Amino acid sequence: SLFIHLRDGTVQVGRVVEREYEQNPSYAGQVVRNAKRFMRLDSSYGFTSGQKRFSPAEVLAEFLRALRKAAENYTDRLKSHALAKGLDWSNWLDAVVITVPAYFGATERQATKRAARLAGFSPTDVHLLDEPVAAALANGVHLNQQRDRVLVVDLGGGTCDLTLLETGGPKGFQELGRFGDNEFGGLDWDREIARRAIVRSDLKHVPPDLLGDDGLPDYMRYGEILRAAERAKILYVDDANRHEFVLKLEDPDNPAHARAVTLPRGEFDAVNTPLCSYVGHLADRLLESCGPRRKPDKPPAGVKWGDVQRVLLVGGGSQIPGVRAVLSKRRGEDVVPPPAAQLAIARGAATYGQILSEGKRLDGISHPRCPHDIGLMAKPNSHRSWTGWWAGLLGRPGANGASTSKEEYVPLLWRNTQLPARFKAQFSLSSRNPVVKIQICNLEYTRRKPRGAVNILKTLKFSGLPPVADGRHDLLLVDVEFDHDHCL
């Protein structure tokens, strides 16, 4: 997933970038990698390449244009075949199936659709398919008549997606829940290996520092170092008897500073163990967020590992033995990736395209569940009655000295709630302040933010509230009614 905008105004994507530009010092810092990780920032983030700035959707659009051109070229070859004479080619290429991480929310999905429009596809002809569901289609899960629960773990280069499916139901199969991390994947292994190699070398003393603000190499500017780390990672996975790994590190700002660094296998083990454990943690979180709900405002009952009949591993990261070991231990039996696990997503997209071309549909692969915990955080403009206001919101008696020193998140809809869904709640606010803001938010978990990152979806503002003498006893009752459909 490499992209570059050249000085002559042309764009190149894919392996040609890796071969001709990524290792060329004159193009240092111009190659864009893993733009998919930034899709939720489409309206506020940009990559600079060839002295031009591109949003994540614009980068994705260039990939879709290249793929469409390749499909058109292949179509031209088919038309010249003897068996193709007399066939109607008018609507041969009129739609696109794009696979996306299951953990993509509405913002990322809308940005993906915008990329398809920029690539020339009509909005009505763009079909998004969750990547774990695509992997399930590639492995024939939709054809299974037996009632089973299948956990799909898709560990790719940039993201990790997990989906729990149930087969054999009236809809063929349906999604029971999803979880994942849009900022975690095989790239994290590469960056951590590269970081350890840089620390062992003297490249870290050469300005500019190769380590970014997070202590990890910048994978746009230092792609060659990361590729060296990736090659070492593949050797580590493929050869269990190798005890040392040599990485060639080059500073793109100073080619004279090149070093060959040797890392012992223990360094790779130290990288592999916590990252593999995190994959198991994500699987645990997914199962905990599934299951029946006795009350809409209460968390789900969860699904036990013993109730999962099959674990389907796909993506390049699934080849890492430690990932399989962590999931096998939880499952109670050996988990083995299916053949051609790295191509499962593409094969599943092709399977879905065939289903669509036949005028059929699979209801179970829609997006019927809430991808995140959704709730509200409210905060008055003035902090004078902060204690009493939060005490009212949390149902605590303000007169007893209850206090809240930081913002708190109040859930309304739990992750994996069946959609569309509606939630009603009543909150008591101190009416001492004339202006109160309530923010509807979702909570997104990542490895770097295990307690959750809050994303604001909508802000509600109440103004002109009447002043009262004592905000601890006179409370304003606010009814919050929240509707969530598939297009939030």
MIDO-449377 format. One record per residue: residue in one letter; x, y, z of N, C-alpha, C in turn. Coordinates in steps of 0.001 Angstrom, whole numbers, plus 500000, padded with zeros to 6 digits. Each point is the difference from the previous one (the first is absolute). Example, Ala and Ser with C-alpha at 12.3 -4.5 7.8 and 13.67 -1.06 7.14 Angstrom:
// residues 2
A513190494310507800499110501190500000500900501200500000S499650501050499280500820501190500060499230501090500730
//
This chain:
// residues 488
S500847498796500000499153501204500000500879501249500000L500779500151498936500909501141499875499490500969498947F500204501286500247499488501060499126501042501099499932I500175500581498800500883501156499864499487500900498891H500094501308500237499672501010498994501318500561499494L500296499753498718501298500364499445500060501475499623R501210500451499731500202501429499707499333500426498698D499803499048499071499354500349498737498482499971500078G499464499771501203498558500025500190499321498651499897T500732498954499610499400498675499909500020499304501352V499167498979500104499858499239501245500363498551499725Q500734499400500921500325498580499920499558499329501295V499483498778499890499578499246501178500510498571499880G500110499323501135500308498582500002501482499685499964R500328498859499411501359499469500083501006500828499214V499539500706498969500943500835499253500588501065500915V499231500464500970500503500985500961501082499370500863E499769498773500423500991499297500829501297499779499229R499886499676498725501184499683499201500807501228499623E499311501078499612500689501105499340500130501273500828Y499159500179501015499989501291500676500291499930501492E499537498930500668500127499980501459501461499964500434Q500851499350499205501405499907500374500856501088499359N499366500927499283500723501094499344500086501178500966P501216500400500428500115501090500981499337501292499558S499927500254498688499404501251499534498493500033500233Y499394498844500282498562499952500264499712499732501477A500977500186500849499809499745501429498868500864500553G499118499385500743498890500711500609498829500251499079Q500068499541498721498928500245499043499047498811499859V500426498825500492499194498793499844498991499908501150V498737499776499650498921499857500991499730498510500194R499961499592501256499744498597500345498822499918500951N499201498922499854498938499674500966499051501158500263A499499500603498930499069501124500155498699499567500668K499706498698499952498733499520500567499901500293501489R501133500045500676499974500279501438499477501398500310F499993500881499011499663501400500247498641500378499416M499188499017499592498734500312499328499053500796500885R500031499762501311499077500737500874500393501470500116L501216500359499539500456501387500025499932500643498626D499135499456499134499994500420498596499789501500499826S499187500585500847499694501426499846501037500911500640S500950499438500772500934500863500726501465499617499826Y500290498909499305501375499517499902500402499910498535G501281500225499733500472499920498624501421499477499924F500314499315498891501356499540499710500615500928498964T501246500373500187500699500835499031500889499111499140S499782500058498694500787499216499053500128500810498723G501237500199499532500203500789498787499528501428500138Q500168500581501188499611501376500307498488500226499854K499233498943500131498552500096499967499438499223501179R498881500454500522499409499382501180498792499156499588F499929498780500548498933499071499670499321499532501286S498674499977499980499261499419501119500058498476499881P499711499263501091499998498536499906499060499468498923A498826500633499823499059499548498964500574500222498605E500725501087499805500600500265498685501097498987499683V500743499569501033501008498956499783499317498689499606L498950499631500736499270498776499675499401500069498601A499537501169499594499411500151498667501008499655498910E501262500336500207501018499680498991500199498487499885F499912499282501117500079498541499929498810499441499228L498805500533500272498809499503499309500063500302498509R500550501172499635500159500308498578500936499001499325A501098499673500691500963499050499429499370498621499846L499228499582500988499354498691499920498932499980498908R499271501088499883498982500048498947500642499950498618K501117500719499837500706499978498713500493498593499697A500512499301501002500461498629499785498843499091499589A498835500189500636498831499193499641499544500305498573E500045501279499611499611500367498634500956499397498974N501290500007500318500975499397499083499759498502499861Y499657499361501101499716498569499933498724499739499199T499014500898500156498765499871499234500284500072498503D500878500918499599500346500124498578500603498691499482R500802499346500840500579498722499581498916498943499860L499010500008500907498915499022499922499157500201498749K499777501249499633499155500279498838500578499410498719S501307499921499934500638499487498790500023498475499959H499523499345501045500010498542500020498901499459499100A500257498865499382499041499426499057498665499674500665L500039499565501267498753499639500694499193501215500436A500573501203499901499317501200500471499206500705498918K500067499517498791499295500656498904498498499911500210G499329501133499797498552500041500133499502500289501403L500893500094500992499576500287501371499762501499500186D499092500337500897499691501400500311500980500497501066W500839500967499646501005500524500902499632501380500544S498753500421499807499642501380500346500086500262501499N499661499011500816500025500190501460501001499067500664W501105499768499316500971499035500500500678500473501286L500280501285500077500697500530501174499246501234500482D498993499773500827499152501112500413499866500136501514A500719499199500778499882500072501461501323499580500620V500136500281501285501228499677500713499654499489501395V500693498958500429499921499494501370501303500383500691I499911500766501057501174500438500755499915499389501388T501031499277500376500021499442501350500570501030500966V499396500081501168500424500956501035500102499270501324P500829500483500907500047499391501339498630500021500655A499636498917500649498696499940500660499864501086501051Y501133500427500541499984500994501069499844501414499467F499978500161498677499753501326499419498640500510500443G499969501236500492498745500640500328499438500746498810A498978500823500267499329500709498912500940500964499288T500892500670500751500912500974499392500922499336498996E500605498867500394500915499292499096499265499446498791R498793499510500202499236499430498875499602501090499006Q499610501156500513499659501099499097501221500471499227A501166500034500651501223500393499304500359498988498916T499765498717500263500264498964498997499074500169498807K498735500292500245499061500225498901500384501245499207R500510501019500700500442501205499286501163499671499077A500899499138500462501113499582499149499495499298498747A498978499165500150499441499300498836499379500985499018R499332501014500524499421501020499101501102500753499270L501085500345500708501122500692499365500630499125498912A499909498678500166500564499078499013499068499765498824G498801500613500034499098499914498860498843499045500139F499799499426501177498876499084500197498775500765500496S498836499581499536498751500598500463499739499583501439P499464500897500846499745499642501405499135498767500158T499055499786499071499113498842500112500692498690499625D501175500096499395500718498801499557501192499671500890V500066500624501177501091499754500943499485499115501127H500599498846500177499579499047501021501160499782500965L499775500322501271501009499787501024499759498656500672L501081499285500230499918498672500596501029499912501120D499550499630501189500926499843501125501025498919499677E501256500275500315501072499083499627499885498625500677P499657499916501287499812498656500573498854499232499335V498940500718499598498895499338499309500462499518498628A500840500804499327500552499571498714500815498723500178A500783499937501066500780498790500266499088498811500242A498887500226500691499049498920500245499375499509498694L499655500943499107499451499619498697501005499174499208A501265500402500037501035499278499257500148498573500497N499670499764501270500134498657500572498654499278500106G498996500497499246498737499291499872499118500006501214V500187500961500918499180500021501211498522500200499668H499704500771498939498604500281499654499286498755499477L500759498958499661499406498759499497499806498962501093N500465500299501203499922499048501107498573499928500527Q499412498819500005498634499815500486499947499714501497Q501151499708500581500044499670501428500067501271500833R499333499976501131499961501170500888501310500071500783D500898500858499560501306500160500646500288501468500239R500874500229500962500534501344500221501455500012499547V500305500935499123501316500077499373500626501338500369L501178499960500600500751501207500322501014500238498884V499868501117499301500918500360498919500977501039500530V501290499685499955501045500916500445500818500383498770D499908501262499615500711500506498826501107500936500480L501220499485500028501153500801500414500795500353498753G499817501231499521500685500455498803501202500851500332G500483500720499000501166500833500209499712501239500812G498787500578499843499709501258500665498895499953501026T499131498984499955498862499929500909499787498573500476C499259499866501078499620498696500528498500500019500242D499278499116499306498535499959500089499551498627500452L499018499987500881499441498749500480498482500065499896T499409498925499509498554499924499843499533498622500443L498888499979500735499378498740500392498772499784499133L499978498898499252498910499669499096499275498760500490E498724499906499640499222498793500272499483499458498681T500296498755499702499588499374498751498763499145500227G499372499621498881498874499073500069498689500614500436G499913501317500112498762500646500390499096500258498811P498863500670500213499069500270498897500577500914498930K501025500792500340500618500898499026501285499413499406G500222498729500207501236499385499523501087500121501041F500380501217500288500855500271501155499817501462500371Q500268500338501226499843501375500442501116500391500944E500214501284500064501040500550500859499451500182501405L500715499454500987499603500154501394500734501137500690G501171500366499493500747501087500627501328500196499315R500604501148500287501299500344499410500822500778501015F501281499894499844500931500758500838501300500094499219G500918500822500440501269500103499308500738501268500363D501061500244499255500845501164500223500498500476498646N499566501180499599500396500558498702501447500465499978E500657500025501154501373500486500071500955498899500470F499659498767499668500835498876500418500052498965498880G501196499517499695500156498989498966501458499600499874G500318499330498895501369499544499784501014501123500008L499564501202499636500899501151500011500559500263501395D499231499673501038500472500234501363501184499097500325W500003498779499486501175499138500158501210500643499311D499787500495498767501105500585499241500565501230500711R499132500849500498500459501237500626500760499716501294E499526499038500776500675499690501259501348499330499741I500078499110498997501278499394499640500967501070499518A499506500916499142500850501081499494500468500901501138R499130500263500963500384500849501134501144499369500792R499890498703500246501052499321500758501313499982499215A499896499852498680501218500015499190500646501381500009I499193501052499916500529501365500009500676500299501337V499386499541501081500586500227501324501362499306500117R500153498832499380501278499282500044501049500628499083S499579500785499022500948500637499082500304501407500481D500857500704499254500266501387500338499232500944499075L499021499440499247499187500871499141499166500971500827K499669499610501233499165500857500834500706501300500357H501327500056499808500730501217500312500132500923498791V499500499566498856500118500790498777498748500842499838P500118501320499944498801500816499802499549499928498536P498665500058499722498940499993501010499800498611500604D499517499995501205499802498750500710499052499094499202L500384498742499874499151499070499256498737499636500753L499957500249501301498831499655500789499072501194500107G498700499756499771499013501064500073499592500290501429D498920500760500149499535500402501329499600498796500847D499529498914499348499583498819500753501141499006500209G501242500394499628501135499117500181500150498935498946L499171500064498956500030499009498923500367500665498686P500590499261499059500398500610498723498802500505499206D500204501116499332498979500573499125499913499124498755Y498853499292499813499934499031498909499716500652498654M499848501330499931499982500662498697501426500329499567R500773500530500946501330500478499628501042498888500002Y499844499027500869501030498986500159499463498628499610G499394499948498817499412498752499526501017498906499789E501215500336499562500996498970499728500431499297501286I500136500742501087500354499380501279498885499060500446L498767500418499795498875499167500390499909498755499122R500347500131498745499986498822499127501096499018500419A501153500516500447501042499121500526499503499266501236A499250500707500844499428499367501184498965498950499611E499213500301498968498994499043499547500654498717499468R501090500155499237500694498817499495500551499160501146A500536500665501023500506499267501164498859499301500738K498842500648500062498828499391500659499577498725499271I500000500040498663499617498817499221500978498854500244L501301500306500075500988498964500317499763499426501393Y499657500868500929499719499564501374498816499030500029V498982500283499186498814499149499962500293498684499293D500755500070498903500218498816499162501074499061500521D500969500523500723501145499189500423500118500027501521A499460498973500640500010499952501468501385499696500555N500926499564499147501340499646500469501010501123499844R499593501106499390500925501119499813500125500781501311H501240500275500408500230500646501294500357501478499870E500437500441498819500362501411499810499438500502498678F499719501298499970499428500621498804500750501303499737V500396500205498752500762501182499613499091500958499242L499937501243500452499212501046499350500938501080499485K499843500368498737500771501087499425499182501277500119L500540500961500738499290501255500258500672501125499240E499195500764499276500510501133499247499247501252500409D500748501075500223499404501290500335499718500735498689P498731500256499652499701500657498726500537501424499906D500277500632501136500542501352499986501517500006499869N500616498852500234501454499924499916500385498568499618P500030499691498684500270498628499558501330499456500507A500932500874500363501286499509500496499858499291501338H498935500325500732499779499371501295499119498751499786A500612498918499609499320498719499845500650498996500940R499184499211500649500510499056500977499329498640499820A500758498939500228499452498655500076499898499640501476V498792499802500484499748499755501419499535498567500169T500546499310500980499624498618500299499120499967501245L498837499393499848499079499841501133499888498521500348P500166499631501251499801498602500395498519499635500001R499717498726499965498611499547499960499218500457501233G500695500147501101499317500451501204499340501357499834E500615500878499196499393501315499739498679499835499259F499947499082499054498770499758499254498937499380500899D500427499106500884499047499418500947499394501085500889A500843500959500405499522501091500859498995500884499266V500142500116498679499026500750499194498736499183499816N500165498721499701498883499146499594499025499714501140T500513499756501190499145499541501094498885500980500354P500291501279500284498897500902500372499045500276498845L500509500059498763499122500282498868499041498839499751C500492498778500096499123498838499838498975499935501134S500431500326501204499068500010501131498888501011499782Y500323501112499338498984501018499747498937499478499040V500387499168499019499008499394499107499021499155500815G500518499218500952499126499231500867499094500882500832H500537501131500454499195500947500772498844500546499160L500265500325498736498933500483499122498917498942499812A500422498731499854499020498927499854499147499876501260D500615500120501169499238499957501250498988501136500064R500433501202499606499093501155500038498818499810499056L500261499388498845498903499749499065498963499075500612L500445498874500552499045499044500562499248500615501176E500678500821500786499330500655501130498906500954499531S500149500573498802499044501001499513498851499380499225C499967498670499866498927499320499279499052499326500989G498962499391499456499062499277500843498732500780500246P499006499360500614498700500654500235500087501099501040R499088500953499896499898501094500966498661499912500714R500051499943501317498762499955500768499338501373500043K500817501080499977499484501357499972500829500796498998P499373500905499243500759500736498972501096500880500566D499874500446501263501001500878500584501046499237500804K500007498668499896500955499186500717500923499292499014P501249499747500402500919499307499085499531498586499707P500473499396498903499547498667499619500528498918500936A499413498825499884500397498892500860501330499398499582G500392500171498718501259499462499525499857498591499442V500994499599499223500058498655499424501266499326500513K499894498741500410501155499261500510500793499387498844W501288499798500244500847499385498985499517498601499649G499407499302500949499489498666499719498835499989499037D499362501168499799498876500099499073500439500351498583V501311500150499779500534500300498670500464498691499369Q499351499628498877500317498712499368501208500074499076R500325501199499501501091500098499022500648501363500101V501320500036499874500749501252499915500655500049498632L499682501040499230500501500154498630501032501116499983L501253499659499749501093500971499975500311500394498564V500020501300499718500342500490498666500922501207500144G500586500405498874500926501127500018501429499534500202G500934500846499565501411499635500101500457499772501419G499457500758500959500400499849501388499608498667500604S499035499313499387499568498712500534501081498939499874Q501041500285499193501091499040499854500942500016501199I499899500990500854500878500091501162499616498918501005P500911499092500322499641498877500886499446500449501344G500534501092500542499531500454501304498528500369500002V499494500531498873498580500338499896499164498728500079R500418498996499257499262498734500016500049499361501387A501170500108500679500135499385501323499071500657501011V499908501332499954499147500715500951498534499608499813L499541499928498751498605499659499736499750498511500239S500981499153499692499839498562500245499831499719501489K500740500715500835499892499814501445498606500369500489R499429501090499467498660500402500413498943499038499462R500215499550498773499017499123499356500034498583500580G501154499575500500500126498659500527500398498970498974E500270500419498774500476499110498944500769500826498984D500794499309499182500893500698499080499214500789498958V500406501256499796499403500875498988501001500140498864V499591499619498799500890500010498841499398500889498923P500789500916499405499467500827498920499612499141498795P498953500365499281499617499259498800501011500228498886P499979499188498945500908500222498875499801501384499388A501090500613499545499961501319499344499274501026500867A500342500026501302499316500910500924500184501460499594Q501134500329499372500248501388499636499119500470498849L499438499069499213499148500366498867498518499863500315A499672499619501240498607499718500333499112501222499809I500481501182500359499174501204499897499639500268498541A500992499917499115499734500261498581499056498942499426R500197498739500370499120498952499490498580500183500515G499877500452501239498667500248500539499296501154499307A500754501047499652499411501118499256499508499531498636A500791499128499331499578499468498705498751499134500148T499935499219501072498807499175500248498773500882500177Y500155501081500755498865500907500215499601500686498694G501003500366499189499680500589498698499203499052499137Q500323498716500048499237499018499233498569499904500518I499839500016501330498650499942500583499183501210499552L500607501184499997499286501203499568499647499940498517S500922499494499184499744499946498559498855499060499661E499706499056500893498887499079499786498700500531500572G500021501249500481498791500612500533499601499487501368K500930499382500721499708499462501320500575500927501067R499663499687501234500572500738501112500063499095501221L500902500309500883500129499273501252499718500980501131D498841499859500615499600500954501030500960500004501180G500627498866500252500844499899501178501276500806499926I500373500513498803501263500717499894499797501516500026S498797500445500321499806501436500165500696500439501281H499820501232500402500663500525501196498939500279501055P499448498932500609498854500205500886500358500290501437R501290500221500307500366500148501400500829501253500224C499827500555501183500720501217500371501486499676500146P500895500671499233501415499630500030500752500519501218H499429500939500734500691500587501149499019500183501147D500540500157501210499183500503501095499675501460499702I498730500378500141499577501372499723499321500557501243G500363501206500359499425500619501185500141501502499942L499984500638501147500115501456500017500947500458501091M500587501143499742500756500745501001499477501425499939A499592500521501130499457501353500053500872500860500883K500077501275499662500871500890500758499462501424499912P499726500656501128499544501392499958501151500933499640N499671501142499407501042500960499629500707500554501223S499253500223501072500587500520501228500293498859500955H501099500087500730500389498945500922499569500320501434R499222501055500197499687500408501364499161498950500722S499117499323499294499157498998500652500350498598499522W501303499804499680500471498712499448499599498833500907T500217500140501322499723498900500908498519499664500035G499178501016500188498567499748500077499433499493498687W500532500535498868499484499597498693500291498525499720W501264499588500239500346498605499765499316499079501005A499821500484501229499291499186500985498587499712499531G499356501028499393498662499784499464500006499025498841L500973500162499099500073499134498826500200498539500417L500818499770501006500309498638500426499038499482501061G498985500797500349499030499549500973500515500026501427R500991500867500268500563500076501337499488501247500717P499838499949501303499537501179500752501105501035500119G499834501142499352501027501037500028500232500571501385A499006499980500856500150500588501322500957499198500880N500297498743499614500871499170500820501467500114499599G500334500953499161501385500244499662500541499119498888A499145499308499210500481499183498889500644500890498956S501117499561499436500697500826499015500546499113498886T500145500571498842500578499323498848501076500900499425S501242499512499974501111500839499578500306499892498517K499375499048499292500270499861498579498727499608499276E500040500112498665498835499641499209499722498508500128E498721499684499998499606498603500053499092499692498821Y500045498766499567499274499557498824498807499174500444V498805500349499527498772499297500370499506499232498783P500046498654499992499584499227498824498493500046499781L499605500086498724498597499917499618499720498703499239L500844499735498998499883498768499221501299499218500118W499883498714500242501184499171500153500440499452498653R501279499763499888500557499389498795499237498725499646N499790499814498686499347498824499431498516499912500325T499397501138500389498551500062500120499381499865498607Q498910499230499908499323499829498713499475501345499508L500243500308498726499558501257499405498848499758499021P499120501004499798499980501302500680499560499866501452A500443500945500819499723499944501428499638501395500505R499239500027501072499609501268500629500236499891501488F500450501102500580500253500005501429499465501291500588K499296499894501112499484501166500709500538499998501418A500373501176500465500478500128501373499719501410500498Q499907500126501300499762501306500615501163500322500924F500573501204499822501130500437500806499605501294500721S500498500115501207499721501204500789501229500896499990L499834501241499552501094500959499915499712501180500910S501047500525500598499852501217500771499650501148499063S498973500769500317499571501096499132500661501322500394R501088499958500776500670501236500391500678500658498803N500489499211499029500688500558498838499009500293498879P500153501141499314499066500342498920500233499200498724V501192499391499846500316499256498783500576498635500386V499471498954499395500486498642500220500194499324498648K501128499310499837500271499237498774499978498512500324I499348499253499125499995498548500102500562499447498700Q500989499131500095500657499440498825499704498508499893I499446499599498834499801498591499700501320499468499442C500519498932500591501341499516499667499979498494499786N501024499508499311500253498568500020501363499756500623L500184498799500491501214499643500711500735498952499169E501208500328499554500779499121499144501277499586500728Y500220498697500084501146499473500739501142499679499035T501212500384500384501194499636499251501060499530500991R501070499421499464501061499493500879500651501142500770R500129501152499381500628501133500680499017500720500927K498705499756499818498986500609500863499052498905500482P500473499124500893499186498848500408498740500383500757R499957501207500563498802500429500724498990500667499088G500375500159498733499052500524499033500280501436499604A499874500258498704500112501353499463498608500494499658V499665501196500430498666500553499813499958500805498704N499068499644499119499776500734498757498636500661500071I499965501306499800498742500752500094499215499843498699L498754499529500111499130499833498838499084501199499800K499498500553501086499052501114499902500010500774501311T499883501317499913499970500867501183498633500673500108L499377499877501160498712500642500286500245501131501000K499402501145499756500232501166500849498678500526500537F499926500122501328498834500584500667500406501385500502S499282501032499606500331501362500435498756500681500549G500222501105500690498895500763500578499335499318501168L500733499155500714499411499328501148499807501002501141P498872499957500695499738500994501058500906499770501202P500559501062500581500841499847501199499149499664501219V500590499288500940499317499655501242500910500347501165A499417500053501178500774500414501164500962498928500461D499591498764499927500833498917500520499973498844499011G501061499847499223500046498958498971500075498602500558R500258499849501309500101498662500561498627499357500162H498951500806500099498674499446500267499056500193498818D500193501059499216499146500233498828500705499398498783L499456498911499488500627499279498899499144500091498746L500676500042498874499336500006498696499995498573499475L498820499446499695499886498648499468500075500059498482V500932499254499437500204499972498555499725498597499490D499054499880499061499729498719499358500866499877498756V500781498934499928500848499728498844499436498787499267E499647500210498734499515498903499162500978499835498844F500544498800499878501085499760499047499581498907499031D500050500308498698499701499023498956501270499723499211H500256498723499745501193499606499252499577499019498904D500199500425498735499741499084498895501323499590499387H499985499436498808501229499483499380500893501112499494C499475501224499893500749501073499326500384501120500951L500140499684501280500334501037500980501302500694499594
//
